[in-house]
Amino acid sequence: MIPVGLRIHEGHLWNVPTHHPPPLAILLHGLGRSPWSMRLIQRALVDQGYRVVNLGYPSRAADIATLATNVGRQIATLDGEA
């Protein structure tokens, strides 16, 4: 199984060259879950050299449209921080 976010080129996994900042992976858990549920994927991505933001949101506190808007705002604030 290939961790989410890894690229495949000619059958081999590869990362962006080291002279560039590491790529950013944003993880978002499912409804009724928490960032904890993404920990194995987070660890695998970090081990591959990715910067990882494992977002949490109150998935049971609002309707999906409101959650999507709020998560979008959270992601927008990450520019240059992660």
N, C-alpha and C positions, 0 to 999 in steps of 0.2 A: 504494500500500500504506500502511495506517495503522499506525504503530508501536504495539506492545503497550502498553496502559495509557492511551492517549488516549481521550477521550470524544467521542462524536458527538452533536450536537444539531442537528436540522433540517439535516443535511447538512454542517455546519461543525465543524471541530475547535475545541475550547475547553478551557481550563484552569480550575482553581479560582480565584476572585478573589484578587488579590494581598494583601488584608488577612488572609487565612488562611495558615497555614504551607503550603508547597508539598506536594503529595501525595507519598507515598512509594511507589516501585516496587521490589519485591524480585525480582531476577532469579536464576534457578536453571538452570544448564546441565544438559544431559542426561547419561545414563550414558556413561562413556568420554570425556567432554569436559572442558573446564576453563572458568573464568570468561572466559578470552580469547575463547571462542566467542560470548560475549554482548556483546562490546565495541561492535558497531555499534548494537545495540538500546540499550545503555547510553548511548552518545553521543546518539542521537536523543531519548531521554527527557530527558537533561540539557538538551539544546538547547530542549526544550519546557517547561523549568522544574521538572521533577520532581527530587526527591531520590532517588538510586538507590543501592541496596545490591546489589552483584553478588557473590553468595555463591559460595564455592568449597567443595568437599567431595571427599573421596577416593573417587570413584565406583567404583573397582575394588577397594577394600579391604574391603568388607563386603557382606552381603546387603541387598536393597532395604529390608526392614523396619528393619534397624539404621540404614541411611542415612537413612530417613525420620524416625526418632526423633531422630537427631543433628541433622539439618537443622531439625526442629521446635524443638529446644532453642536452636539458633543464632538462629532467628527470634524466639523468645520473649525473648532477651536484647537485642533491638534496641529495645524499647519506650523511646521518648524519646531514643535515641542518634542515630538516623540523621537 
